[in-house]
Amino acid sequence: MTKIETPGADLPLQQLERVVIRFAGDSGDGMQITGNQFTQTSALFGNDLATLPDFPAEIRAPAGTRPGVSGFQLQFSSKDIHTPGDEPDILVAMNPAALVVNLGDLKAGGTVVVNTGAFKANDLKKAKLDKNPLDDGTLDGYRVIPVDINARVLDALVDSPLKTKEKSRCKNFYTLGLMYWLYSRPLEPTITWLHEKFKKRPELVDANVIALKAGFNAGDIRELFQGQYEVPKTDELPAGTYRNMMGNDAIAMGLVAGAKMAGLTPVLGSYPITPASTILESLASYKHFGVVTMQMEDEIAAICAAIGASFSGSLGITSTSGPGMALKTEAMGLAISAEYPLVIINIQRAGPSTGMPTKVEQSDLLQAVFGRNGDAPVPVISCSRPSDAFQLTIDACRIAVQYMTPVILLSDNFIANGAEPWCLPDIESFKPFPVVFKTDPEGHQTFARNEKGARAWVKPGTPKMEFRIGGLEKDVEGNVSYDAANHQAMTNYRHNKVAAVAESIPTPELDGPDSGDLLILGWGSTVGILTQAVETAREDGVSVSRMHLTHIWPFPKGLDEIFSKFKAIMVPEMNMGQLTRILRGEMPQHNFIPFTKVTGQPFLTTEVVAKIKNVLEG
């Protein structure tokens, strides 16, 4: 850390390479807005960043209680980073519950900014605390910055026409302003956002702007801190135009682009479910691109509406999470049997059943690959991070229309609500895959196949090309058939068609030596943690390689040859070893070592590094 004296300033400006900050408070304190605004501002400033929102499952948990704590962690850096960070450098705690729930994660000697105005007797009772942690030694070993944010916000807004309750809701922007001062962030992006967000209520705009500026000024006037910090913009990202991107937004944009490249109208049939709902919300804003969205009465209606859209000649899409996937399975079988393109998006969350709706897990993999009655194969793709979700969504659209099959696109809560810089791609580099509907009835058979194993797509109402639709098995002419040999043949056709998808997907790149004692094989949102862990292990002198899968089923070509050059392949995943089970079934000759975690939280870099060393030490 280098101290830089700023001319005319009373306090030193210290440069830092990276900072991990966590905002924590009641679910009504606006911590997600605060974190997102700090993220947006840091992205505009030019930092690399990664975020981890963490909010309660209840729509409105009791205020001030531990289950009601909402948090938002982000790491922003002048260097290339891969994770939101293991331990916060600074914790902003808006009440006692937020403090005790999050304090154990704070770095030793870290800083706690605590809202002392929320530590009255009743506040302590709600958090189930017998003693005040501000006085009982709980915070010994940390640097504590006590601020009565509640009182200071009311003081700043004494002339505002808002009622006291509405004034109190501005305290998150006071907090944001304080952090903007501490880390030398500009106020203008947030002020612009406030004017847009509350343009119909100018009194709210004025109040929040006043609170934001009051918090910013408090850092200087009240001398709460020993100095200011600055995290310079990064120069390690590839050249290009960047925007801050969240995973669900990237998927929505990918669906619009994928449908455009296929020359089809995207039609989403969906039912709201955490954490997939924002895909529906985001797509609904793209009506000017011809997007059709339907919020249906339940999950089954949602997927059936999407299948109907594909039947009529559009690109059917449906989005959900694990519990919704379970309800959609029979209709998935209908789309598989009828052989229509369909993009099914599953934003995974902790299960089983309702589970922990706002916590992260990768436990729907076996459901995606095998979770239907009968032999009903579908391609399965998995996003790794917000910045690759756009491209992988386009690929899901491509596979669906080129192979006339449903495709499952997996993401999870970490990706869906996380954010990172996304370099805008060169759209001209994307190769379109336009659909050609069959209109010539000469010699047509409903389930005759092309070189990819896909049947022709015929719009209903095409002259002299009437056909039957439904879930019963059919022969090549499209007639219902219970013939044993025909069922075997049709099952083989569907299986071979999905297996042939492997011909159109690349072999994953290998990071590190192409042979050795250990390969780390990941999938999904673990990519950042595994990348950082492997880099850290190498800095400690450990030789280890890494590979990440995005196309899960069928497996890409070339994996067997790559795996054969390593003594062991460690598979970290946030489930009880689902990918490991599939790999052992498909390639039993290799030594796959599972490394599992199902706490509802991502892996820590330190956990993975320790496991790597443990495996190598035998």
Salt bridges, closest charged atoms under 4 A:
GLU17 OE2 - ARG18 NH2 3.08
ASP26 OD2 - ARG60 NH1 3.13
ASP29 OD1 - LYS171 NZ 3.37
ASP54 OD1 - LYS359 NZ 2.45
ASP89 OD1 - LYS107 NZ 2.47
ASP105 OD2 - ARG22 NH1 2.76
GLU166 OE2 - ARG201 NH2 3.21
GLU196 OE2 - LYS199 NZ 3.22
GLU203 OE2 - ARG201 NE 2.80
GLU236 OE2 - LYS79 NZ 3.79
GLU299 OE1 - LYS328 NZ 2.98
GLU339 OE2 - ARG449 NH2 2.62
GLU339 OE1 - LYS497 NZ 2.75
ASP395 OD1 - ARG398 NE 2.69
ASP395 OD2 - HIS551 NE2 2.66
GLU420 OE2 - ARG385 NE 3.35
GLU473 OE2 - HIS487 ND1 2.68
GLU473 OE2 - ARG494 NH2 2.97
GLU503 OE1 - LYS557 NZ 3.17
ASP511 OD1 - ARG538 NH1 3.27
ASP511 OD2 - ARG546 NE 3.43
ASP517 OD1 - LYS567 NZ 3.29
GLU535 OE2 - HIS82 NE2 3.19
ASP540 OD2 - LYS613 NZ 2.94
ASP560 OD1 - HIS590 NE2 2.64
GLU607 OE1 - LYS597 NZ 3.02
